[in-house]
Amino acid sequence: MEKAALISNLDNLSLITPQHQRLYFGPEFCQYLLPSPSELKEALNFTRKRRLSFTLVTPFVTDEGL
């Protein structure tokens, strides 16, 4: 079974342990909290260095949010 972590804030990257195999990153429910391009890049770099799988989590987004 895969062990994964869901975080929406880069400050929580420190909670990732060597037992984790995947990082789910992003807000589940609020389109106004989507990560900036630099935050996304930092999360991706974190997962690459640790050879973790990565999934970007996004909420439903309205036309206004696009």
Helices and strands as residue ranges (DSSP letters): E 4-7, G 10-15, E 22-25, G 31-33, H 37-49, E 53-56
